Amino acid sequence: MNDHVREGRLQLRKKPQQERSIQRLEAILEAAIELFLEKGIAQTTMSEVAQRAGISIGSLYQFFPQKAAVIKALHDRFSARLDGFIRQIFIGVKTLEEAADRAADSLIELHDIFRQERIYTTLWQAIVTDRDLGQISADYHEHVITCFYRDLSHLVPESDYQRFRVNLKLMILATGEVIRYATQQEEDVARAHLDQWRRVTRVSLFAY
């Protein structure tokens, strides 16, 4: 699928400017969250989202061409919140040990964010089965890698940059899986797995 078609599927059709339109968009997204958590994404129809939001199906389609665009909008909203956390993890680190400790300690806070935003685990299950949405997720991973690399590259010899970047990507992908798994478990099971992954992170972040 070319980029033009992909954008047509996934992009918000109009960006609201007036307060009424902003409130309507917010109502759509909140309705989608409720229904996705209640029924699952695959079982939720656009008509149900419109009904829950208290608008006509025509009004819904003025904003979103299809359900995949609603999923993307929610992904973007959650990612924007996550960005603020991600950007501060490694700011100002001066040693490899400090960086490894910060990475390990951030896991608990990251887990808490995912616990509070249960919709993201539901969204992820839909994203991995949709090629276009999957590309958006991959692009966000690259964005995270770029942020981390920017803050950590001064700790790595230039000759090791490429291997470090690959290792960083693998650690980010693996950590995402651990966090998603932990958020679906009882708290004691989640903590046991997170504590173990914290130990792995401390020794593996710079083991390239």
C-alpha distance (Angstrom), angle and dihedral (degrees) to the residues before:
residue distance angle dihedral
M1 . . .
N2 3.81 . .
D3 3.79 123.8 .
H4 3.81 93.3 -105.6
V5 3.80 93.3 55.7
R6 3.81 91.1 43.3
E7 3.78 91.8 53.0
G8 3.79 89.8 47.4
R9 3.80 90.4 56.3
L10 3.76 97.4 44.5
Q11 3.77 110.8 29.1
L12 3.77 127.0 98.0
R13 3.81 104.9 -107.8
K14 3.77 94.7 -141.5
K15 3.77 133.7 10.6
P16 3.80 108.9 -133.2
Q17 3.79 116.3 -122.1
Q18 3.78 103.7 171.6
E19 3.79 122.5 69.6
R20 3.79 92.9 -117.0
S21 3.81 92.2 55.4
I22 3.79 91.8 45.4
Q23 3.79 90.3 53.1
R24 3.80 91.1 47.4
L25 3.81 91.6 52.4
E26 3.78 90.5 48.8
A27 3.81 90.6 50.4
I28 3.82 89.9 52.3
L29 3.79 93.3 51.6
E30 3.80 93.6 45.6
A31 3.81 90.3 48.5
A32 3.80 90.4 50.2
I33 3.80 91.7 50.9
E34 3.80 91.8 51.3
L35 3.79 93.7 48.2
F36 3.80 95.6 42.4
L37 3.81 90.0 53.5
E38 3.80 93.6 43.6
K39 3.81 100.4 43.2
G40 3.77 107.9 9.8
I41 3.78 125.6 -107.1
A42 3.80 97.6 -90.9
Q43 3.82 91.6 53.3
T44 3.81 95.2 47.8
T45 3.80 118.5 92.1
M46 3.77 128.7 -156.4
S47 3.80 88.9 -118.5
E48 3.80 89.6 58.8
V49 3.79 91.4 49.7
A50 3.80 90.6 51.5
Q51 3.79 92.2 47.8
R52 3.81 93.1 48.5
A53 3.81 90.3 47.8
G54 3.80 90.8 50.9
I55 3.79 95.7 -120.6
S56 3.80 137.1 109.5
I57 3.79 120.9 -93.2
G58 3.80 87.5 -116.6
S59 3.80 90.7 57.7
L60 3.80 89.8 50.4
Y61 3.79 91.8 52.8
Q62 3.78 89.8 51.2
F63 3.79 85.7 69.5
F64 3.80 104.8 29.1
P65 3.82 128.3 31.7
Q66 3.82 92.2 -157.6
K67 3.79 144.0 -16.1
A68 3.81 93.1 -83.3
A69 3.81 88.4 65.3
V70 3.80 90.6 54.4
I71 3.80 89.2 51.5
K72 3.80 90.6 50.5
A73 3.80 91.8 49.7
L74 3.79 90.5 53.1
H75 3.81 91.1 45.3
D76 3.81 89.6 52.0
R77 3.79 91.5 49.0
F78 3.79 93.2 51.8
S79 3.80 92.7 42.6
A80 3.80 90.7 53.5
R81 3.79 89.8 55.2
L82 3.80 91.2 46.2
D83 3.79 90.8 50.1
G84 3.78 93.1 67.3
F85 3.79 90.1 55.7
I86 3.81 95.7 43.0
R87 3.80 94.9 50.3
Q88 3.81 93.6 58.1
I89 3.83 100.6 46.5
F90 3.81 98.3 88.3
I91 3.79 102.5 20.6
G92 3.78 110.6 137.1
V93 3.82 98.0 2.3
K94 3.80 112.6 160.1
T95 3.80 105.1 -177.6
L96 3.80 139.3 37.3
E97 3.79 89.6 -118.8
E98 3.79 92.6 54.0
A99 3.80 91.3 48.4
A100 3.82 92.6 49.2
D101 3.80 91.1 49.0
R102 3.80 92.3 49.5
A103 3.80 91.6 49.3
A104 3.79 91.6 50.6
D105 3.79 95.1 44.6
S106 3.82 92.4 48.4
L107 3.82 90.7 64.2
I108 3.79 94.0 77.3
E109 3.80 93.0 50.5
L110 3.80 90.6 45.0
H111 3.80 89.8 51.2
D112 3.81 89.9 51.2
I113 3.81 90.8 52.2
F114 3.80 90.9 52.8
R115 3.82 90.8 46.3
Q116 3.79 89.7 54.9
E117 3.83 92.5 46.1
R118 3.80 100.1 47.9
I119 3.77 90.1 163.8
Y120 3.79 91.3 74.7
T121 3.81 94.0 68.0
T122 3.80 88.2 51.4
L123 3.81 91.0 48.0
W124 3.79 91.8 49.1
Q125 3.79 91.3 56.9
A126 3.81 89.1 57.1
I127 3.80 94.7 41.0
V128 3.81 94.9 56.8
T129 3.81 91.4 55.6
D130 3.81 96.0 50.0
R131 3.80 117.8 73.2
D132 3.80 95.9 -151.2
L133 3.79 94.4 45.3
G134 3.79 89.3 44.7
Q135 3.79 89.2 58.3
I136 3.79 90.2 53.4
S137 3.80 89.3 52.7
A138 3.82 90.6 48.7
D139 3.81 90.2 50.0
Y140 3.79 90.3 52.3
H141 3.81 90.8 51.4
E142 3.80 88.3 54.2
H143 3.79 89.2 50.5
V144 3.81 90.5 53.4
I145 3.80 91.2 47.8
T146 3.81 90.1 51.4
C147 3.81 91.4 51.2
F148 3.80 93.2 48.8
Y149 3.79 93.4 42.3
R150 3.79 90.6 52.6
D151 3.81 91.6 55.1
L152 3.82 97.3 40.3
S153 3.80 106.6 35.3
H154 3.82 92.6 89.5
L155 3.80 87.6 65.9
V156 3.81 93.6 56.0
P157 3.83 127.5 73.2
E158 3.79 111.7 -112.4
S159 3.80 91.1 -119.4
D160 3.82 89.2 61.1
Y161 3.82 97.9 48.2
Q162 3.80 97.2 105.5
R163 3.80 95.5 46.8
F164 3.78 90.8 45.4
R165 3.80 91.7 51.5
V166 3.83 90.9 51.1
N167 3.80 90.9 47.9
L168 3.79 90.7 48.5
K169 3.80 90.9 53.2
L170 3.79 92.3 49.8
M171 3.80 91.2 49.6
I172 3.81 91.5 50.0
L173 3.82 93.0 48.9
A174 3.79 92.5 46.8
T175 3.80 92.8 46.1
G176 3.80 90.2 52.9
E177 3.80 90.0 55.7
V178 3.81 92.2 47.7
I179 3.80 92.4 49.6
R180 3.80 92.8 47.4
Y181 3.80 90.7 49.6
A182 3.81 93.2 46.5
T183 3.80 94.1 50.7
Q184 3.81 89.6 59.8
Q185 3.81 94.6 52.8
E186 3.78 135.1 79.4
E187 3.78 111.6 -88.2
D188 3.81 96.9 -104.6
V189 3.81 92.3 50.6
A190 3.80 91.0 45.1
R191 3.81 92.5 51.4
A192 3.81 92.9 48.6
H193 3.81 91.0 54.5
L194 3.81 93.4 42.4
D195 3.81 92.1 50.3
Q196 3.78 90.3 52.1
W197 3.80 92.0 47.3
R198 3.81 90.0 49.7
R199 3.79 88.3 58.0
V200 3.80 90.9 47.9
T201 3.81 91.1 48.5
R202 3.80 93.4 51.8
V203 3.80 92.7 55.9
S204 3.82 99.0 33.4
L205 3.80 107.4 45.2
F206 3.80 93.0 83.9
A207 3.82 97.0 24.1
Y208 3.77 94.5 109.7
